[in-house]
């Protein structure tokens, strides 16, 4: 069984530094709560992890399916609970494809495989959050 281990070290104020896969990452808070805004807040990083995970799946699957894309992005919007603990009660994820003669059937299959089978971040977040998805096609 594979394990991921990382250490997060306090570097002053509300800032913390971690090394993730050999890359330094600083998280911090805004000045209003004692931070210096030296890095992103932790909860938006969860949305980025979701976007990055599913995006990598979809690009990999699209290549295998021989679907050519001119551009591709993932847009994620999270709604936080009003009370503590402030977790994402709802997340809306959009896969946005741009290209000529996009194969909608194959791209939909790639997105569904990501959300239903491959994306571990999607799986983890759907345990606590309602996640809705949408596919947008921009035909060039």
Rosetta blueprint (number, residue, H / E / L):
1 X L
2 X L
3 X L
4 X L
5 X L
6 X L
7 X L
8 X E
9 X E
10 X E
11 X E
12 X E
13 X L
14 X L
15 X E
16 X E
17 X E
18 X E
19 X E
20 X E
21 X L
22 X L
23 X E
24 X E
25 X E
26 X E
27 X E
28 X L
29 X L
30 X L
31 X H
32 X H
33 X H
34 X L
35 X L
36 X L
37 X L
38 X L
39 X L
40 X E
41 X L
42 X H
43 X H
44 X H
45 X H
46 X H
47 X H
48 X H
49 X H
50 X H
51 X H
52 X H
53 X H
54 X H
55 X H
56 X H
57 X H
58 X H
59 X H
60 X H
61 X H
62 X H
63 X H
64 X H
65 X L
66 X L
67 X L
68 X L
69 X L
70 X L
71 X E
72 X E
73 X E
74 X E
75 X E
76 X E
77 X E
78 X E
79 X E
80 X E
81 X L
82 X L
83 X L
84 X L
85 X L
86 X L
87 X L
88 X E
89 X E
90 X E
91 X E
92 X E
93 X E
94 X E
95 X E
96 X E
97 X E
98 X E
99 X E
100 X L
101 X L
102 X L
103 X L
104 X H
105 X H
106 X H
107 X H
108 X H
109 X H
110 X H
111 X H
112 X H
113 X H
114 X H
115 X H
116 X H
117 X H
118 X H
119 X L
120 X H
121 X H
122 X H
123 X H
124 X H
125 X H
126 X L
127 X L
128 X L
129 X L
130 X E
131 X E
132 X E
133 X E
134 X E
135 X E
136 X E
137 X E
138 X E
139 X E
140 X L
